[in-house]
Amino acid sequence: MPKPLTLAMYASVPATAESLRMRHREKAPPRARSSGGRTASNEADAKRKSLPLPVFLLLISIQLPWLISIGPLRFTPYRLVLIALLPLLLLRWSKRAAGAIRVTDIALLLLCGWCAFAMCVIHGVGPSVEPAGVYFIETMGGFLVARCYIRDQESFYLMSRMLFIITAVLLPFALHESVTGRRFVAEVFEMVFPTYPGVEMQRWGLTRAQVNYIHPIHFGVSIGCTLTLIWLVVGYGQPLFSRFAKAGLVFFTSFLALSSGPLTSVIAQIGLMGWGRVMQRIPMKWTLMGVGGIIFVALVELFANRSLAVILIGMFAFDEFSAYIRTLTWEYGTQSIMNHPLFGVGFNMWDKPDWLTASIDMHWILDAVRHGIPAGILTFTAFFSAVIAIGRARISDPKHIAYRAAYMFTMAGFFMTGWAVYFWESTFVLFMFLLGSGFWILDHQDPPAARKSARRQKIRHPSGVSANS
């Protein structure tokens, strides 16, 4: 989908008593269910505290598709929420209320600073103030809401449950839109303020559900990215049927976007959960997967007549034309980066043939195209420093292990999808929020004595992720 280059594009804690008790167990806690159907463990999480207000406000505002004009500026509900919260977020972060300052924090701050500097170099200071400000608000704002307020397993559970409730509410509207083509949600919201314009696209005789997002792809990605959060967090310790029902609801709702991008995310998450389950008794299974992946990439680059990115695009695209366009986007986009390595092209047109769409539907190269190779390096640094640090956290509490797995698989889904989708507007804010939502695990690592005990007992969890992985 062509997207003009406008502002819309930018729009340490000791172990708990519970963890010390549970580190001696080899299996998940018993499935003692309350009359309401939840496990006693998850019900305790829900009753112990409520979802922090800033998190609630952000997740709700992301679902509101209003476009609010104030003078020459265009706002969305989530931008207004982030503008109001950002001073408090920065204050809490600077005072270590979000835990220790991490590499990801610094990388994101440097990314925002470099992008602002590159904009000023290309376009001048005046025209760059507003887009640079929006980029900072959406990047750091979305990230810091989670860093500052998702600080324990209870908040992480309540966040995941909130995302499931949102999906359940949106499903009937998505199904209605897919069958009838009528955007009922947009019609209702337009009674108050303008909303995102409709993207009338069909596939297989059905309308691709857009519902309350800027594009059907973004609706599908924003729903589908929660699959493992629903299975491993909301469904933790629940009967298999209940977990399948909840995860199936998420899968079906995301599928109604009829897009290869969301499908890529869902398949990646299911594949990783399957690997963890099948290989749960194999030590270092994730290291084995990583080494195997590196070897596979090297072999493809050495002997295949196409790059790995092009092969993956062709595998997950719904039609040949879409795969062809994305392949060309990759080829000309990377060439444009090489042509403008330091500051990129800014908001100007990137180096491409006149007949090729202006849209760059690849999140992982777009910052480098616009703002140069330093922006691309900082983007990857921010992402991988988060997932590597959290993935290597020394934890033995079975619930923490399951929650960590959900976070890691969610990020893997985003990573895969980002090669065929550009995250912007509300989807980008949700991505940054979820990226920051797992850092509490780093502040709940086991003390050294507990780590030694966990290594001796080789704790494992049905999610397939062990304390020794």
C-alpha positions in Angstrom: 0.0 0.0 0.0 1.5 3.3 -1.0 2.1 5.5 2.1 3.2 9.1 1.6 6.1 10.3 3.7 4.1 12.3 6.1 4.0 12.8 9.9 1.6 9.9 10.1 4.7 7.7 9.5 6.1 9.0 12.8 3.5 9.6 14.3 17.4 -4.9 41.3 14.8 -6.9 43.4 15.4 -10.0 45.6 13.6 -13.2 44.8 10.1 -13.4 46.2 9.0 -16.0 48.7 6.9 -17.7 46.0 9.9 -18.1 43.7 12.0 -19.5 46.5 9.4 -22.1 47.2 8.8 -23.0 43.5 12.4 -23.4 42.5 12.3 -26.9 44.1 9.5 -28.1 41.8 10.0 -29.7 38.5 6.6 -29.1 37.1 4.1 -26.3 36.8 1.9 -25.6 39.8 -1.3 -27.8 40.2 -4.3 -26.9 38.1 -6.5 -25.9 41.0 -9.2 -23.9 39.3 -11.6 -21.5 40.8 -15.3 -21.5 40.1 -14.7 -18.8 37.5 -12.5 -21.1 35.4 -9.1 -19.5 36.0 -6.3 -21.3 37.8 -5.7 -20.3 41.4 -2.3 -18.9 40.4 -3.6 -16.6 37.7 -6.6 -15.6 39.8 -4.2 -14.4 42.5 -2.4 -12.4 39.9 -5.6 -10.7 38.8 -6.8 -10.0 42.4 -3.4 -8.8 43.8 -3.5 -5.5 41.9 -5.1 -3.8 39.0 -3.6 -2.9 35.7 -1.5 0.3 36.1 -3.5 3.3 34.9 -0.9 4.5 32.3 -0.9 1.0 30.8 -4.7 0.9 30.7 -4.9 4.4 29.1 -2.3 3.6 26.4 -3.9 0.2 25.4 -7.3 1.8 25.2 -6.1 4.9 23.3 -4.4 2.7 20.7 -7.8 1.2 19.9 -9.4 4.7 19.2 -9.0 5.6 15.5 -9.7 9.3 15.9 -7.7 11.9 14.1 -7.8 15.1 16.1 -6.6 18.4 14.5 -5.4 21.2 16.8 -4.3 24.1 14.7 -1.8 22.8 12.1 -1.1 19.7 14.2 -2.7 16.3 13.9 -3.1 14.2 17.0 -4.4 10.7 17.8 -5.7 9.6 21.2 -2.5 7.6 22.0 -0.3 10.6 21.1 -2.2 12.8 23.5 -1.9 10.1 26.2 1.9 9.8 25.6 2.4 13.6 25.6 0.7 13.8 28.9 2.6 10.9 30.4 6.1 11.5 28.9 7.4 13.9 31.6 6.4 11.5 34.4 7.9 8.6 32.5 11.2 10.3 31.9 11.3 11.3 35.6 10.6 7.7 36.8 13.1 6.3 34.4 15.9 8.7 35.4 15.3 7.9 39.1 15.6 4.2 38.4 11.9 3.5 39.2 12.0 1.3 36.1 15.1 -0.6 37.3 18.6 -0.2 36.1 19.3 1.7 32.9 19.8 -0.8 30.1 21.5 -0.9 26.7 18.2 -0.8 25.0 17.3 2.5 26.8 20.4 4.2 25.6 20.1 2.8 22.1 16.6 4.2 21.8 17.6 7.6 23.1 20.5 7.7 20.6 18.2 6.5 17.8 15.8 9.4 18.5 18.7 11.9 18.7 20.4 10.7 15.5 17.1 10.7 13.5 16.4 14.2 14.7 19.9 15.3 13.7 19.7 13.6 10.3 16.3 15.3 9.6 17.9 18.7 10.4 20.8 18.0 8.1 18.5 17.0 5.2 15.6 19.4 5.7 16.8 22.1 8.1 15.8 22.7 11.7 12.4 24.3 11.3 10.7 21.5 9.2 12.3 18.8 11.4 11.1 19.9 14.8 7.6 18.4 14.6 8.4 15.0 13.0 11.4 14.6 15.3 9.2 15.3 18.3 6.5 12.9 17.2 9.2 10.2 16.6 10.5 10.7 20.1 7.1 10.7 21.7 6.0 7.5 20.0 9.3 5.6 20.4 10.3 6.5 23.9 6.8 7.1 25.2 5.4 3.7 24.1 8.6 2.0 25.4 8.7 3.7 28.8 5.1 3.1 29.7 5.9 -0.6 29.8 9.4 -0.1 31.3 8.0 2.0 34.2 4.7 0.3 34.9 5.1 -3.4 33.8 7.4 -4.2 36.8 6.3 -7.7 37.9 4.5 -10.9 36.8 1.1 -9.6 38.0 1.2 -6.5 35.8 2.5 -8.7 32.9 -0.4 -11.0 33.3 -3.0 -8.2 33.5 -1.5 -6.6 30.5 -1.8 -9.8 28.5 -5.4 -10.4 29.7 -6.3 -6.8 28.6 -5.0 -7.5 25.2 -7.1 -10.7 25.0 -10.2 -8.8 26.0 -9.5 -6.2 23.3 -9.3 -9.0 20.7 -12.5 -10.6 21.9 -14.3 -7.3 21.7 -13.0 -6.6 18.2 -13.7 -10.1 16.7 -17.4 -9.7 15.9 -16.8 -6.3 14.2 -13.9 -7.8 12.2 -16.0 -10.7 11.1 -18.9 -8.4 10.2 -16.6 -6.2 8.1 -15.0 -9.1 6.4 -18.3 -10.6 5.3 -20.3 -7.4 4.5 -17.5 -4.9 3.7 -19.1 -2.3 6.0 -16.7 -0.6 8.5 -19.1 -0.3 11.4 -16.5 0.6 14.0 -15.3 3.5 11.8 -18.8 4.7 11.2 -19.5 4.9 14.9 -16.3 6.8 15.8 -16.7 9.2 12.9 -19.8 10.6 14.7 -17.3 12.3 17.0 -14.0 12.9 15.1 -12.6 11.9 11.7 -11.0 8.5 11.6 -8.5 6.7 9.4 -9.7 6.5 5.8 -11.0 3.1 4.7 -8.7 0.8 2.7 -11.0 -1.1 0.5 -9.2 -4.4 -0.3 -10.6 -7.8 -1.0 -9.1 -11.3 -1.1 -10.8 -14.6 -1.7 -14.1 -12.9 -2.0 -13.9 -11.4 1.5 -13.1 -7.8 2.6 -9.8 -7.6 4.5 -10.7 -6.4 8.0 -9.3 -3.1 9.0 -11.7 -2.3 11.9 -10.0 0.4 14.0 -6.5 0.4 12.5 -4.9 2.4 9.7 -4.6 -0.6 7.4 -5.8 -4.3 7.4 -2.1 -5.4 7.8 -1.8 -3.4 11.0 -5.0 -4.8 12.4 -3.8 -8.3 11.8 -0.3 -7.7 13.2 -1.5 -6.0 16.3 -3.9 -8.8 17.1 -1.7 -11.7 16.0 1.4 -10.6 17.9 -0.5 -11.5 21.2 -0.9 -15.2 20.4 1.9 -16.5 22.7 0.9 -14.0 25.4 -2.5 -15.6 25.4 -1.3 -19.2 25.3 1.6 -19.0 27.9 0.5 -16.1 30.1 -3.3 -15.8 30.1 -3.6 -19.6 29.6 -0.9 -20.5 32.1 -1.9 -23.7 34.0 -5.3 -23.7 32.4 -6.9 -26.8 30.7 -5.7 -27.5 27.2 -9.1 -26.8 25.7 -9.3 -23.4 27.3 -5.9 -22.4 26.0 -6.8 -23.7 22.5 -10.0 -21.7 22.5 -8.4 -18.4 23.5 -5.4 -18.8 21.2 -7.8 -19.9 18.4 -9.8 -16.8 18.8 -6.7 -14.7 18.5 -5.6 -16.6 15.4 -8.9 -16.3 13.7 -9.3 -12.6 14.4 -5.8 -11.9 13.0 -6.5 -14.0 10.0 -9.5 -11.8 9.0 -6.9 -9.2 7.9 -6.1 -11.7 5.0 -2.5 -10.6 5.0 0.8 -12.5 4.8 2.4 -10.2 7.4 0.2 -11.2 10.3 0.3 -14.8 9.1 4.1 -14.7 9.3 4.0 -13.5 12.9 1.5 -16.2 13.9 3.4 -19.0 12.2 6.7 -17.9 13.8 5.2 -17.9 17.2 3.6 -21.3 16.8 6.8 -22.8 15.3 8.8 -21.6 18.3 6.3 -22.9 20.8 6.4 -26.2 18.9 10.2 -26.4 18.9 10.2 -25.7 22.7 7.7 -28.4 23.4 9.2 -31.1 21.2 12.8 -30.3 22.3 12.0 -29.6 26.0 14.3 -32.4 27.2 17.2 -31.3 25.0 19.8 -29.1 26.8 20.7 -25.9 25.1 17.9 -26.3 22.6 17.7 -22.6 21.9 21.5 -22.3 21.4 21.2 -25.2 19.0 18.4 -23.4 17.1 20.5 -20.2 17.0 23.6 -22.0 15.7 21.6 -23.9 13.2 20.0 -20.7 12.0 23.3 -19.0 11.5 24.7 -22.0 9.6 21.5 -22.0 7.4 21.8 -18.3 6.6 25.5 -18.7 5.7 24.7 -21.6 3.4 21.9 -19.7 1.7 24.1 -16.7 1.1 26.9 -18.8 -0.2 25.1 -21.2 -2.5 21.5 -19.9 -3.2 20.8 -17.6 -6.2 18.6 -15.4 -4.0 19.2 -13.8 -0.7 17.5 -15.2 2.4 15.3 -12.1 2.7 14.0 -12.6 -0.8 13.4 -16.4 -0.1 11.4 -15.6 3.0 9.4 -12.9 1.3 8.4 -15.4 -1.4 7.5 -18.1 1.1 5.0 -15.9 3.1 3.5 -13.7 0.5 -0.1 -14.6 -0.5 0.5 -13.8 -4.2 3.4 -13.6 -6.6 3.0 -9.9 -7.3 3.2 -9.0 -3.7 6.3 -11.1 -3.3 7.8 -9.5 -6.4 7.2 -6.0 -5.2 8.7 -6.7 -1.8 11.7 -8.3 -3.4 12.3 -5.1 -5.5 11.7 -3.0 -2.3 14.5 -5.0 -0.6 16.9 -4.7 -3.5 16.4 -1.0 -4.3 16.0 -0.1 -0.6 19.3 -1.5 0.4 20.9 0.2 -2.6 19.4 3.5 -1.5 21.0 3.0 1.9 24.4 2.5 0.3 23.9 5.6 -1.8 23.1 7.7 1.3 24.9 5.9 4.1 25.2 8.6 6.7 22.0 10.7 6.9 19.7 8.8 4.5 17.2 10.6 2.3 15.0 12.0 5.0 11.4 12.6 3.8 12.6 12.8 0.2 11.9 10.0 -2.3 14.3 7.1 -1.9 16.3 5.8 -4.8 13.9 3.7 -6.8 12.6 3.4 -10.3 9.6 5.7 -11.1 7.3 2.7 -11.7 8.0 1.2 -8.2 5.7 2.0 -5.3 6.9 4.7 -2.9 6.0 2.5 0.1 8.8 0.7 1.9 7.0 -2.2 3.7 10.0 -3.3 5.6 10.4 -2.0 9.2 14.0 -3.2 9.6 15.4 -1.1 6.7 13.2 1.9 6.6 15.0 3.9 9.4 18.3 3.3 7.6 16.8 4.4 4.3 15.5 7.6 5.8 18.2 8.5 8.4 21.3 6.5 7.4 23.2 3.4 8.5 23.6 4.7 12.1 19.9 4.7 12.5 19.7 1.1 11.2 22.4 0.0 13.6 20.7 1.6 16.6 17.4 0.1 15.6 18.8 -3.5 15.7 20.9 -2.7 18.8 17.8 -1.6 20.7 15.9 -4.7 19.7 18.5 -7.4 20.1 20.0 -6.0 23.3 16.5 -6.4 24.8 15.8 -9.9 23.7 19.3 -11.2 24.4 19.4 -9.8 27.9 15.9 -11.1 28.8 16.6 -14.4 27.1 19.7 -14.9 29.2 18.1 -13.9 32.5 18.8 -16.5 35.3 15.3 -17.5 36.4 13.9 -20.7 37.8 10.3 -19.8 38.8 8.2 -21.9 36.4 5.8 -19.0 35.9 8.6 -16.5 35.2 10.0 -19.0 32.7 6.7 -19.3 30.9 6.2 -15.5 30.8 9.7 -15.0 29.5 9.0 -17.5 26.7 5.9 -15.5 25.8 7.8 -12.3 25.6 10.6 -13.8 23.5 8.2 -15.5 21.0 6.2 -12.3 20.7 9.4 -10.4 19.8 10.3 -13.1 17.3 6.9 -12.7 15.6 7.5 -9.0 15.3 11.0 -9.6 13.9 9.8 -11.9 11.2 6.9 -9.7 10.3 9.1 -6.6 10.1 10.7 -7.9 6.9 7.3 -7.5 5.1 5.5 -4.8 7.1 6.4 -1.4 8.3 5.2 -0.7 11.9 3.8 2.8 12.1 1.1 4.8 13.9 -0.6 2.7 16.6 1.1 -0.6 15.6 4.5 1.0 16.1 3.5 2.3 19.6 2.2 -1.2 20.5 5.5 -2.8 19.3 7.6 -0.4 21.4 5.3 -1.0 24.4 5.7 -4.8 24.1 9.4 -4.4 23.6 9.6 -2.7 27.0 7.2 -5.1 28.7 9.7 -7.9 29.6 12.4 -5.9 31.4 10.9 -6.7 34.8 12.3 -10.2 34.4 15.8 -8.8 34.6 15.1 -7.4 38.0 13.6 -10.7 39.3 16.5 -12.9 38.6 17.4 -15.6 41.1 20.1 -15.0 43.6 23.3 -17.1 43.1 22.3 -19.8 45.6 19.0 -20.3 43.8 20.7 -20.5 40.4 23.0 -23.4 41.6 19.9 -25.2 43.0 18.1 -24.7 39.7 21.0 -26.1 37.7 21.2 -29.2 39.8 17.5 -29.9 39.5 17.2 -29.0 35.8 13.9 -27.3 36.2 11.7 -27.4 33.1 8.3 -26.1 32.2 5.7 -27.3 29.7 6.3 -24.2 27.6 9.6 -25.9 26.6 11.8 -23.2 28.1 14.0 -24.4 31.0 16.0 -22.4 33.5 19.1 -23.9 31.9 18.3 -23.1 28.3 
